[in-house]
């Protein structure tokens, strides 16, 4: 687990990033593309190597 925001749990696996429904634990249908370590309604922050990268939040 890397972050939680509005009922979504973000994390990373060997197969890539994923998002889960916090209530059911089910995979969400769309892969998030990144596993943010901080997220809000505007941006998700993730590490790329040793650099912090900001990605726009989309719903």
Secondary structure, 3 states (H helix, E strand, C coil): CCEEECCEEEEEECCEEEEEECCCCCECCCCCCCCCCEECCCEEEEEECCEEEEEECCC
